[in-house]
Amino acid sequence: MNIEEIEVFIDDSGEVKYEVRGVKGKKCLDLTKELETDLGGKILLREETSEMYEQEAEQAINSDETIKMEN
């Protein structure tokens, strides 16, 4: 079974960073859209991983997509 997860990090200055794991293709963008809206910040950096370019039907191995947002 494939586990999909979003891990959120908030530093002392309030900057938010999150990593998406276990999601193939651009589905990660759909999963994080509401989170980005709820945070109300603008995206400073989006780092795409090789997992984003893989077919969604394939099993995920464990890579990250990292997003930095400014509040």
Distance bins in CASP14 RR format, pairs under 12 A and 6 or more apart:
PFRMAT RR
TARGET T0000
AUTHOR 0000-0000-0000
RMODE 2
METHOD distances of the structure
MODEL  1
1 22 0 0 0 0 0 1 0 0 0 0 0
1 59 0 0 0 0 1 0 0 0 0 0 0
1 60 0 0 0 0 0 1 0 0 0 0 0
2 21 0 0 0 0 0 1 0 0 0 0 0
2 22 1 0 0 1 0 0 0 0 0 0 0
2 23 0 0 0 0 1 0 0 0 0 0 0
2 24 0 0 0 0 1 0 0 0 0 0 0
2 27 0 0 0 0 0 1 0 0 0 0 0
2 51 0 0 0 0 0 1 0 0 0 0 0
2 56 0 0 0 0 0 1 0 0 0 0 0
2 57 0 0 0 0 0 1 0 0 0 0 0
2 58 0 0 0 0 1 0 0 0 0 0 0
2 59 1 0 1 0 0 0 0 0 0 0 0
2 60 1 0 1 0 0 0 0 0 0 0 0
2 61 0 0 0 0 1 0 0 0 0 0 0
2 62 0 0 0 0 0 1 0 0 0 0 0
3 20 0 0 0 0 0 1 0 0 0 0 0
3 21 1 0 0 1 0 0 0 0 0 0 0
3 22 1 0 0 1 0 0 0 0 0 0 0
3 23 0 0 0 0 1 0 0 0 0 0 0
3 59 0 0 0 0 0 1 0 0 0 0 0
3 60 1 0 0 1 0 0 0 0 0 0 0
3 61 0 0 0 0 0 1 0 0 0 0 0
3 62 0 0 0 0 1 0 0 0 0 0 0
4 19 0 0 0 0 0 1 0 0 0 0 0
4 20 1 0 0 1 0 0 0 0 0 0 0
4 21 1 0 0 1 0 0 0 0 0 0 0
4 22 1 0 1 0 0 0 0 0 0 0 0
4 23 1 0 1 0 0 0 0 0 0 0 0
4 24 0 0 0 0 1 0 0 0 0 0 0
4 25 0 0 0 0 0 1 0 0 0 0 0
4 27 0 0 0 0 1 0 0 0 0 0 0
4 28 0 0 0 0 1 0 0 0 0 0 0
4 30 0 0 0 0 0 1 0 0 0 0 0
4 31 1 0 0 1 0 0 0 0 0 0 0
4 32 0 0 0 0 0 1 0 0 0 0 0
4 51 0 0 0 0 0 1 0 0 0 0 0
4 56 0 0 0 0 0 1 0 0 0 0 0
4 59 0 0 0 0 0 1 0 0 0 0 0
4 60 1 0 0 1 0 0 0 0 0 0 0
4 62 0 0 0 0 0 1 0 0 0 0 0
4 65 0 0 0 0 0 1 0 0 0 0 0
5 18 0 0 0 0 0 1 0 0 0 0 0
5 19 0 0 0 0 1 0 0 0 0 0 0
5 20 1 0 0 1 0 0 0 0 0 0 0
5 21 1 0 1 0 0 0 0 0 0 0 0
5 22 1 0 0 1 0 0 0 0 0 0 0
5 23 0 0 0 0 1 0 0 0 0 0 0
5 28 0 0 0 0 0 1 0 0 0 0 0
5 31 0 0 0 0 1 0 0 0 0 0 0
5 32 0 0 0 0 0 1 0 0 0 0 0
5 60 0 0 0 0 0 1 0 0 0 0 0
5 62 0 0 0 0 1 0 0 0 0 0 0
5 64 0 0 0 0 0 1 0 0 0 0 0
5 65 0 0 0 0 0 1 0 0 0 0 0
6 16 0 0 0 0 0 1 0 0 0 0 0
6 17 0 0 0 0 0 1 0 0 0 0 0
6 18 1 0 1 0 0 0 0 0 0 0 0
6 19 1 0 0 1 0 0 0 0 0 0 0
6 20 1 0 1 0 0 0 0 0 0 0 0
6 21 1 0 0 1 0 0 0 0 0 0 0
6 22 0 0 0 0 1 0 0 0 0 0 0
6 23 0 0 0 0 1 0 0 0 0 0 0
6 28 0 0 0 0 1 0 0 0 0 0 0
6 29 0 0 0 0 0 1 0 0 0 0 0
6 30 0 0 0 0 0 1 0 0 0 0 0
6 31 1 0 0 1 0 0 0 0 0 0 0
6 32 1 0 0 1 0 0 0 0 0 0 0
6 33 0 0 0 0 0 1 0 0 0 0 0
6 34 0 0 0 0 0 1 0 0 0 0 0
6 35 1 0 0 1 0 0 0 0 0 0 0
6 36 0 0 0 0 0 1 0 0 0 0 0
6 39 0 0 0 0 0 1 0 0 0 0 0
6 64 0 0 0 0 0 1 0 0 0 0 0
6 65 0 0 0 0 1 0 0 0 0 0 0
6 66 0 0 0 0 0 1 0 0 0 0 0
6 67 0 0 0 0 1 0 0 0 0 0 0
7 16 0 0 0 0 0 1 0 0 0 0 0
7 17 0 0 0 0 1 0 0 0 0 0 0
7 18 1 0 0 1 0 0 0 0 0 0 0
7 19 1 0 1 0 0 0 0 0 0 0 0
7 20 0 0 0 0 1 0 0 0 0 0 0
7 21 1 0 0 1 0 0 0 0 0 0 0
7 22 0 0 0 0 0 1 0 0 0 0 0
7 32 0 0 0 0 0 1 0 0 0 0 0
7 35 0 0 0 0 0 1 0 0 0 0 0
7 62 0 0 0 0 0 1 0 0 0 0 0
7 64 0 0 0 0 1 0 0 0 0 0 0
7 65 0 0 0 0 0 1 0 0 0 0 0
7 66 0 0 0 0 1 0 0 0 0 0 0
7 67 0 0 0 0 0 1 0 0 0 0 0
8 14 0 0 0 0 0 1 0 0 0 0 0
8 15 0 0 0 0 0 1 0 0 0 0 0
8 16 1 0 0 1 0 0 0 0 0 0 0
8 17 1 0 0 1 0 0 0 0 0 0 0
8 18 1 0 1 0 0 0 0 0 0 0 0
8 19 0 0 0 0 1 0 0 0 0 0 0
8 20 0 0 0 0 0 1 0 0 0 0 0
8 32 0 0 0 0 0 1 0 0 0 0 0
8 35 1 0 0 1 0 0 0 0 0 0 0
8 36 0 0 0 0 0 1 0 0 0 0 0
8 38 0 0 0 0 0 1 0 0 0 0 0
8 39 0 0 0 0 1 0 0 0 0 0 0
8 66 0 0 0 0 0 1 0 0 0 0 0
8 67 0 0 0 0 1 0 0 0 0 0 0
8 68 0 0 0 0 0 1 0 0 0 0 0
8 69 0 0 0 0 0 1 0 0 0 0 0
9 15 0 0 0 0 1 0 0 0 0 0 0
9 16 1 0 0 1 0 0 0 0 0 0 0
9 17 1 0 1 0 0 0 0 0 0 0 0
9 18 1 0 0 1 0 0 0 0 0 0 0
9 19 1 0 0 1 0 0 0 0 0 0 0
9 64 0 0 0 0 0 1 0 0 0 0 0
9 66 0 0 0 0 1 0 0 0 0 0 0
9 67 0 0 0 0 0 1 0 0 0 0 0
9 68 0 0 0 0 1 0 0 0 0 0 0
9 69 0 0 0 0 0 1 0 0 0 0 0
10 16 1 0 1 0 0 0 0 0 0 0 0
10 17 1 0 0 1 0 0 0 0 0 0 0
10 18 0 0 0 0 1 0 0 0 0 0 0
10 39 0 0 0 0 1 0 0 0 0 0 0
10 68 0 0 0 0 0 1 0 0 0 0 0
10 69 0 0 0 0 1 0 0 0 0 0 0
10 71 0 0 0 0 1 0 0 0 0 0 0
11 17 1 0 0 1 0 0 0 0 0 0 0
11 68 0 0 0 0 1 0 0 0 0 0 0
11 69 0 0 0 0 0 1 0 0 0 0 0
11 70 0 0 0 0 0 1 0 0 0 0 0
11 71 0 0 0 0 0 1 0 0 0 0 0
13 68 0 0 0 0 0 1 0 0 0 0 0
13 69 0 0 0 0 0 1 0 0 0 0 0
13 70 0 0 0 0 1 0 0 0 0 0 0
13 71 0 0 0 0 1 0 0 0 0 0 0
14 39 0 0 0 0 0 1 0 0 0 0 0
14 41 0 0 0 0 0 1 0 0 0 0 0
14 68 0 0 0 0 0 1 0 0 0 0 0
14 69 0 0 0 0 1 0 0 0 0 0 0
14 70 0 0 0 0 1 0 0 0 0 0 0
14 71 1 0 1 0 0 0 0 0 0 0 0
15 39 0 0 0 0 0 1 0 0 0 0 0
15 41 0 0 0 0 0 1 0 0 0 0 0
15 42 0 0 0 0 0 1 0 0 0 0 0
15 43 0 0 0 0 0 1 0 0 0 0 0
15 44 0 0 0 0 1 0 0 0 0 0 0
15 45 0 0 0 0 0 1 0 0 0 0 0
15 67 0 0 0 0 0 1 0 0 0 0 0
15 68 1 0 0 1 0 0 0 0 0 0 0
15 69 1 0 0 1 0 0 0 0 0 0 0
15 70 1 0 0 1 0 0 0 0 0 0 0
15 71 1 0 0 1 0 0 0 0 0 0 0
16 32 0 0 0 0 0 1 0 0 0 0 0
16 35 0 0 0 0 1 0 0 0 0 0 0
16 36 0 0 0 0 1 0 0 0 0 0 0
16 38 0 0 0 0 0 1 0 0 0 0 0
16 39 1 0 1 0 0 0 0 0 0 0 0
16 40 0 0 0 0 1 0 0 0 0 0 0
16 41 0 0 0 0 1 0 0 0 0 0 0
16 42 0 0 0 0 0 1 0 0 0 0 0
16 43 0 0 0 0 0 1 0 0 0 0 0
16 44 0 0 0 0 1 0 0 0 0 0 0
16 45 0 0 0 0 0 1 0 0 0 0 0
16 66 0 0 0 0 0 1 0 0 0 0 0
16 67 0 0 0 0 1 0 0 0 0 0 0
16 68 1 0 0 1 0 0 0 0 0 0 0
16 69 1 0 1 0 0 0 0 0 0 0 0
16 70 0 0 0 0 1 0 0 0 0 0 0
16 71 1 0 0 1 0 0 0 0 0 0 0
17 32 0 0 0 0 0 1 0 0 0 0 0
17 35 0 0 0 0 0 1 0 0 0 0 0
17 39 0 0 0 0 0 1 0 0 0 0 0
17 43 0 0 0 0 0 1 0 0 0 0 0
17 44 0 0 0 0 1 0 0 0 0 0 0
17 45 0 0 0 0 1 0 0 0 0 0 0
17 46 0 0 0 0 0 1 0 0 0 0 0
17 47 0 0 0 0 1 0 0 0 0 0 0
17 64 0 0 0 0 0 1 0 0 0 0 0
17 65 0 0 0 0 0 1 0 0 0 0 0
17 66 1 0 0 1 0 0 0 0 0 0 0
17 67 1 0 0 1 0 0 0 0 0 0 0
17 68 1 0 1 0 0 0 0 0 0 0 0
17 69 1 0 0 1 0 0 0 0 0 0 0
17 70 0 0 0 0 0 1 0 0 0 0 0
17 71 0 0 0 0 0 1 0 0 0 0 0
18 28 0 0 0 0 0 1 0 0 0 0 0
18 31 0 0 0 0 0 1 0 0 0 0 0
18 32 1 0 0 1 0 0 0 0 0 0 0
18 35 1 0 0 1 0 0 0 0 0 0 0
18 36 0 0 0 0 1 0 0 0 0 0 0
18 38 0 0 0 0 0 1 0 0 0 0 0
18 39 0 0 0 0 1 0 0 0 0 0 0
18 43 0 0 0 0 0 1 0 0 0 0 0
18 45 0 0 0 0 0 1 0 0 0 0 0
18 46 0 0 0 0 0 1 0 0 0 0 0
18 47 0 0 0 0 0 1 0 0 0 0 0
18 64 0 0 0 0 1 0 0 0 0 0 0
18 65 0 0 0 0 1 0 0 0 0 0 0
18 66 1 0 0 1 0 0 0 0 0 0 0
18 67 1 0 1 0 0 0 0 0 0 0 0
18 68 0 0 0 0 1 0 0 0 0 0 0
18 69 0 0 0 0 1 0 0 0 0 0 0
19 28 0 0 0 0 1 0 0 0 0 0 0
19 31 0 0 0 0 0 1 0 0 0 0 0
19 32 0 0 0 0 0 1 0 0 0 0 0
19 35 0 0 0 0 0 1 0 0 0 0 0
19 46 0 0 0 0 0 1 0 0 0 0 0
19 47 0 0 0 0 1 0 0 0 0 0 0
19 49 0 0 0 0 1 0 0 0 0 0 0
19 51 0 0 0 0 0 1 0 0 0 0 0
19 62 0 0 0 0 0 1 0 0 0 0 0
19 63 0 0 0 0 1 0 0 0 0 0 0
19 64 1 0 1 0 0 0 0 0 0 0 0
19 65 1 0 0 1 0 0 0 0 0 0 0
19 66 1 0 1 0 0 0 0 0 0 0 0
19 67 1 0 0 1 0 0 0 0 0 0 0
19 68 0 0 0 0 0 1 0 0 0 0 0
20 26 0 0 0 0 0 1 0 0 0 0 0
20 27 0 0 0 0 1 0 0 0 0 0 0
20 28 1 0 1 0 0 0 0 0 0 0 0
20 29 0 0 0 0 1 0 0 0 0 0 0
20 30 0 0 0 0 0 1 0 0 0 0 0
20 31 1 0 0 1 0 0 0 0 0 0 0
20 32 1 0 0 1 0 0 0 0 0 0 0
20 33 0 0 0 0 0 1 0 0 0 0 0
20 35 0 0 0 0 1 0 0 0 0 0 0
20 36 0 0 0 0 0 1 0 0 0 0 0
20 46 0 0 0 0 0 1 0 0 0 0 0
20 47 0 0 0 0 0 1 0 0 0 0 0
20 48 0 0 0 0 0 1 0 0 0 0 0
20 49 0 0 0 0 1 0 0 0 0 0 0
20 51 0 0 0 0 1 0 0 0 0 0 0
20 52 0 0 0 0 1 0 0 0 0 0 0
20 60 0 0 0 0 1 0 0 0 0 0 0
20 62 0 0 0 0 0 1 0 0 0 0 0
20 63 0 0 0 0 1 0 0 0 0 0 0
20 64 1 0 0 1 0 0 0 0 0 0 0
20 65 1 0 1 0 0 0 0 0 0 0 0
20 66 0 0 0 0 1 0 0 0 0 0 0
20 67 0 0 0 0 1 0 0 0 0 0 0
21 28 0 0 0 0 1 0 0 0 0 0 0
21 31 0 0 0 0 0 1 0 0 0 0 0
21 32 0 0 0 0 0 1 0 0 0 0 0
21 49 0 0 0 0 1 0 0 0 0 0 0
21 51 0 0 0 0 1 0 0 0 0 0 0
21 52 0 0 0 0 0 1 0 0 0 0 0
21 60 1 0 0 1 0 0 0 0 0 0 0
21 61 0 0 0 0 1 0 0 0 0 0 0
21 62 1 0 1 0 0 0 0 0 0 0 0
21 63 1 0 0 1 0 0 0 0 0 0 0
21 64 1 0 1 0 0 0 0 0 0 0 0
21 65 0 0 0 0 1 0 0 0 0 0 0
21 66 0 0 0 0 0 1 0 0 0 0 0
22 28 0 0 0 0 1 0 0 0 0 0 0
22 31 0 0 0 0 0 1 0 0 0 0 0
22 49 0 0 0 0 0 1 0 0 0 0 0
22 51 1 0 0 1 0 0 0 0 0 0 0
22 52 0 0 0 0 0 1 0 0 0 0 0
22 54 0 0 0 0 0 1 0 0 0 0 0
22 56 0 0 0 0 0 1 0 0 0 0 0
22 58 0 0 0 0 0 1 0 0 0 0 0
22 59 0 0 0 0 1 0 0 0 0 0 0
22 60 1 1 0 0 0 0 0 0 0 0 0
22 61 0 0 0 0 1 0 0 0 0 0 0
22 62 1 0 0 1 0 0 0 0 0 0 0
22 63 1 0 0 1 0 0 0 0 0 0 0
22 64 0 0 0 0 1 0 0 0 0 0 0
22 65 0 0 0 0 1 0 0 0 0 0 0
23 29 0 0 0 0 1 0 0 0 0 0 0
23 30 0 0 0 0 1 0 0 0 0 0 0
23 31 1 0 0 1 0 0 0 0 0 0 0
23 32 0 0 0 0 1 0 0 0 0 0 0
23 48 0 0 0 0 0 1 0 0 0 0 0
23 49 0 0 0 0 1 0 0 0 0 0 0
23 51 1 0 0 1 0 0 0 0 0 0 0
23 52 0 0 0 0 1 0 0 0 0 0 0
23 54 0 0 0 0 1 0 0 0 0 0 0
23 55 0 0 0 0 0 1 0 0 0 0 0
23 56 0 0 0 0 1 0 0 0 0 0 0
23 58 0 0 0 0 0 1 0 0 0 0 0
23 59 0 0 0 0 0 1 0 0 0 0 0
23 60 1 0 0 1 0 0 0 0 0 0 0
23 61 0 0 0 0 0 1 0 0 0 0 0
23 62 0 0 0 0 0 1 0 0 0 0 0
23 63 0 0 0 0 1 0 0 0 0 0 0
23 64 0 0 0 0 0 1 0 0 0 0 0
23 65 1 0 0 1 0 0 0 0 0 0 0
24 31 0 0 0 0 0 1 0 0 0 0 0
24 49 0 0 0 0 0 1 0 0 0 0 0
24 50 0 0 0 0 0 1 0 0 0 0 0
24 51 1 0 0 1 0 0 0 0 0 0 0
24 52 1 0 0 1 0 0 0 0 0 0 0
24 53 0 0 0 0 1 0 0 0 0 0 0
24 54 1 0 1 0 0 0 0 0 0 0 0
24 55 1 0 0 1 0 0 0 0 0 0 0
24 56 1 0 1 0 0 0 0 0 0 0 0
24 57 1 0 0 1 0 0 0 0 0 0 0
24 58 1 0 1 0 0 0 0 0 0 0 0
24 59 0 0 0 0 1 0 0 0 0 0 0
24 60 1 0 1 0 0 0 0 0 0 0 0
24 61 0 0 0 0 0 1 0 0 0 0 0
24 63 0 0 0 0 1 0 0 0 0 0 0
24 65 0 0 0 0 0 1 0 0 0 0 0
25 31 0 0 0 0 0 1 0 0 0 0 0
25 48 0 0 0 0 1 0 0 0 0 0 0
25 49 0 0 0 0 1 0 0 0 0 0 0
25 50 0 0 0 0 0 1 0 0 0 0 0
25 51 1 0 0 1 0 0 0 0 0 0 0
25 52 1 0 1 0 0 0 0 0 0 0 0
25 53 1 0 0 1 0 0 0 0 0 0 0
25 54 1 0 0 1 0 0 0 0 0 0 0
25 55 1 0 0 1 0 0 0 0 0 0 0
25 56 1 0 1 0 0 0 0 0 0 0 0
25 57 0 0 0 0 1 0 0 0 0 0 0
25 58 0 0 0 0 1 0 0 0 0 0 0
25 60 0 0 0 0 1 0 0 0 0 0 0
25 63 0 0 0 0 0 1 0 0 0 0 0
25 65 0 0 0 0 1 0 0 0 0 0 0
26 32 0 0 0 0 0 1 0 0 0 0 0
26 33 0 0 0 0 0 1 0 0 0 0 0
26 46 0 0 0 0 0 1 0 0 0 0 0
26 48 0 0 0 0 1 0 0 0 0 0 0
26 49 0 0 0 0 0 1 0 0 0 0 0
26 51 0 0 0 0 0 1 0 0 0 0 0
26 52 1 0 0 1 0 0 0 0 0 0 0
26 53 0 0 0 0 1 0 0 0 0 0 0
26 54 0 0 0 0 0 1 0 0 0 0 0
26 55 0 0 0 0 0 1 0 0 0 0 0
26 56 0 0 0 0 1 0 0 0 0 0 0
26 65 0 0 0 0 0 1 0 0 0 0 0
27 33 0 0 0 0 0 1 0 0 0 0 0
27 51 0 0 0 0 0 1 0 0 0 0 0
27 52 0 0 0 0 1 0 0 0 0 0 0
27 54 0 0 0 0 0 1 0 0 0 0 0
27 55 0 0 0 0 0 1 0 0 0 0 0
27 56 1 0 1 0 0 0 0 0 0 0 0
27 57 0 0 0 0 0 1 0 0 0 0 0
27 58 0 0 0 0 0 1 0 0 0 0 0
27 60 0 0 0 0 0 1 0 0 0 0 0
27 65 0 0 0 0 0 1 0 0 0 0 0
28 35 0 0 0 0 0 1 0 0 0 0 0
28 36 0 0 0 0 0 1 0 0 0 0 0
28 46 0 0 0 0 0 1 0 0 0 0 0
28 47 0 0 0 0 0 1 0 0 0 0 0
28 48 0 0 0 0 1 0 0 0 0 0 0
28 49 0 0 0 0 1 0 0 0 0 0 0
28 51 1 0 0 1 0 0 0 0 0 0 0
28 52 1 0 0 1 0 0 0 0 0 0 0
28 53 0 0 0 0 0 1 0 0 0 0 0
28 54 0 0 0 0 0 1 0 0 0 0 0
28 56 0 0 0 0 1 0 0 0 0 0 0
28 60 0 0 0 0 0 1 0 0 0 0 0
28 63 0 0 0 0 0 1 0 0 0 0 0
28 64 0 0 0 0 1 0 0 0 0 0 0
28 65 1 0 1 0 0 0 0 0 0 0 0
28 66 0 0 0 0 0 1 0 0 0 0 0
28 67 0 0 0 0 1 0 0 0 0 0 0
29 35 0 0 0 0 0 1 0 0 0 0 0
29 36 0 0 0 0 1 0 0 0 0 0 0
29 43 0 0 0 0 0 1 0 0 0 0 0
29 46 0 0 0 0 1 0 0 0 0 0 0
29 48 0 0 0 0 1 0 0 0 0 0 0
29 52 0 0 0 0 1 0 0 0 0 0 0
29 56 0 0 0 0 0 1 0 0 0 0 0
29 65 0 0 0 0 1 0 0 0 0 0 0
29 67 0 0 0 0 1 0 0 0 0 0 0
30 36 0 0 0 0 0 1 0 0 0 0 0
30 56 0 0 0 0 0 1 0 0 0 0 0
31 52 0 0 0 0 0 1 0 0 0 0 0
31 56 0 0 0 0 0 1 0 0 0 0 0
31 65 0 0 0 0 1 0 0 0 0 0 0
31 67 0 0 0 0 0 1 0 0 0 0 0
32 38 0 0 0 0 0 1 0 0 0 0 0
32 39 0 0 0 0 1 0 0 0 0 0 0
32 43 0 0 0 0 1 0 0 0 0 0 0
32 46 0 0 0 0 1 0 0 0 0 0 0
32 52 0 0 0 0 0 1 0 0 0 0 0
32 65 0 0 0 0 1 0 0 0 0 0 0
32 66 0 0 0 0 0 1 0 0 0 0 0
32 67 1 0 0 1 0 0 0 0 0 0 0
32 69 0 0 0 0 0 1 0 0 0 0 0
33 39 0 0 0 0 0 1 0 0 0 0 0
33 40 0 0 0 0 0 1 0 0 0 0 0
33 43 0 0 0 0 0 1 0 0 0 0 0
33 67 0 0 0 0 0 1 0 0 0 0 0
34 40 0 0 0 0 0 1 0 0 0 0 0
35 41 0 0 0 0 0 1 0 0 0 0 0
35 43 0 0 0 0 0 1 0 0 0 0 0
35 67 0 0 0 0 1 0 0 0 0 0 0
35 69 0 0 0 0 1 0 0 0 0 0 0
36 42 0 0 0 0 1 0 0 0 0 0 0
36 43 1 0 0 1 0 0 0 0 0 0 0
36 44 0 0 0 0 0 1 0 0 0 0 0
36 46 0 0 0 0 0 1 0 0 0 0 0
36 67 1 0 0 1 0 0 0 0 0 0 0
36 68 0 0 0 0 0 1 0 0 0 0 0
36 69 1 0 0 1 0 0 0 0 0 0 0
36 70 0 0 0 0 0 1 0 0 0 0 0
36 71 0 0 0 0 0 1 0 0 0 0 0
37 43 0 0 0 0 0 1 0 0 0 0 0
37 69 0 0 0 0 0 1 0 0 0 0 0
38 69 0 0 0 0 0 1 0 0 0 0 0
38 71 0 0 0 0 0 1 0 0 0 0 0
39 67 0 0 0 0 1 0 0 0 0 0 0
39 68 0 0 0 0 0 1 0 0 0 0 0
39 69 1 0 1 0 0 0 0 0 0 0 0
39 70 0 0 0 0 1 0 0 0 0 0 0
39 71 1 0 0 1 0 0 0 0 0 0 0
40 69 1 0 0 1 0 0 0 0 0 0 0
40 70 0 0 0 0 1 0 0 0 0 0 0
40 71 1 0 0 1 0 0 0 0 0 0 0
41 67 0 0 0 0 0 1 0 0 0 0 0
41 68 0 0 0 0 0 1 0 0 0 0 0
41 69 1 0 1 0 0 0 0 0 0 0 0
41 70 1 0 1 0 0 0 0 0 0 0 0
41 71 1 0 1 0 0 0 0 0 0 0 0
42 67 0 0 0 0 0 1 0 0 0 0 0
42 68 0 0 0 0 0 1 0 0 0 0 0
42 69 1 0 0 1 0 0 0 0 0 0 0
42 70 1 0 1 0 0 0 0 0 0 0 0
42 71 0 0 0 0 1 0 0 0 0 0 0
43 65 0 0 0 0 0 1 0 0 0 0 0
43 66 0 0 0 0 0 1 0 0 0 0 0
43 67 1 0 0 1 0 0 0 0 0 0 0
43 68 1 0 0 1 0 0 0 0 0 0 0
43 69 1 0 1 0 0 0 0 0 0 0 0
43 70 0 0 0 0 1 0 0 0 0 0 0
43 71 0 0 0 0 0 1 0 0 0 0 0
44 66 0 0 0 0 0 1 0 0 0 0 0
44 67 0 0 0 0 1 0 0 0 0 0 0
44 68 1 0 1 0 0 0 0 0 0 0 0
44 69 1 0 0 1 0 0 0 0 0 0 0
44 70 1 0 1 0 0 0 0 0 0 0 0
44 71 0 0 0 0 0 1 0 0 0 0 0
45 65 0 0 0 0 0 1 0 0 0 0 0
45 66 1 0 0 1 0 0 0 0 0 0 0
45 67 1 0 0 1 0 0 0 0 0 0 0
45 68 1 0 1 0 0 0 0 0 0 0 0
45 69 0 0 0 0 1 0 0 0 0 0 0
45 70 0 0 0 0 1 0 0 0 0 0 0
46 52 0 0 0 0 1 0 0 0 0 0 0
46 64 0 0 0 0 0 1 0 0 0 0 0
46 65 1 0 0 1 0 0 0 0 0 0 0
46 66 1 0 0 1 0 0 0 0 0 0 0
46 67 1 0 1 0 0 0 0 0 0 0 0
46 68 0 0 0 0 1 0 0 0 0 0 0
46 69 0 0 0 0 1 0 0 0 0 0 0
47 63 0 0 0 0 0 1 0 0 0 0 0
47 64 0 0 0 0 1 0 0 0 0 0 0
47 65 1 0 0 1 0 0 0 0 0 0 0
47 66 1 0 1 0 0 0 0 0 0 0 0
47 67 1 0 0 1 0 0 0 0 0 0 0
47 68 0 0 0 0 1 0 0 0 0 0 0
48 54 0 0 0 0 0 1 0 0 0 0 0
48 63 0 0 0 0 0 1 0 0 0 0 0
48 64 0 0 0 0 0 1 0 0 0 0 0
48 65 1 0 0 1 0 0 0 0 0 0 0
48 66 0 0 0 0 1 0 0 0 0 0 0
48 67 0 0 0 0 0 1 0 0 0 0 0
49 60 0 0 0 0 0 1 0 0 0 0 0
49 61 0 0 0 0 0 1 0 0 0 0 0
49 62 0 0 0 0 0 1 0 0 0 0 0
49 63 1 0 1 0 0 0 0 0 0 0 0
49 64 1 0 1 0 0 0 0 0 0 0 0
49 65 1 0 1 0 0 0 0 0 0 0 0
49 66 0 0 0 0 1 0 0 0 0 0 0
49 67 0 0 0 0 0 1 0 0 0 0 0
50 58 0 0 0 0 0 1 0 0 0 0 0
50 60 0 0 0 0 0 1 0 0 0 0 0
50 61 0 0 0 0 1 0 0 0 0 0 0
50 62 0 0 0 0 0 1 0 0 0 0 0
50 63 1 0 0 1 0 0 0 0 0 0 0
50 64 0 0 0 0 0 1 0 0 0 0 0
50 65 0 0 0 0 0 1 0 0 0 0 0
51 58 0 0 0 0 1 0 0 0 0 0 0
51 59 0 0 0 0 0 1 0 0 0 0 0
51 60 1 0 0 1 0 0 0 0 0 0 0
51 61 1 0 0 1 0 0 0 0 0 0 0
51 62 0 0 0 0 1 0 0 0 0 0 0
51 63 1 0 1 0 0 0 0 0 0 0 0
51 64 0 0 0 0 1 0 0 0 0 0 0
51 65 1 0 0 1 0 0 0 0 0 0 0
51 66 0 0 0 0 0 1 0 0 0 0 0
52 60 0 0 0 0 0 1 0 0 0 0 0
52 63 0 0 0 0 1 0 0 0 0 0 0
52 64 0 0 0 0 0 1 0 0 0 0 0
52 65 1 0 0 1 0 0 0 0 0 0 0
52 66 0 0 0 0 0 1 0 0 0 0 0
52 67 0 0 0 0 0 1 0 0 0 0 0
53 63 0 0 0 0 0 1 0 0 0 0 0
53 65 0 0 0 0 0 1 0 0 0 0 0
54 60 0 0 0 0 1 0 0 0 0 0 0
54 61 0 0 0 0 1 0 0 0 0 0 0
54 63 0 0 0 0 1 0 0 0 0 0 0
54 65 0 0 0 0 0 1 0 0 0 0 0
END
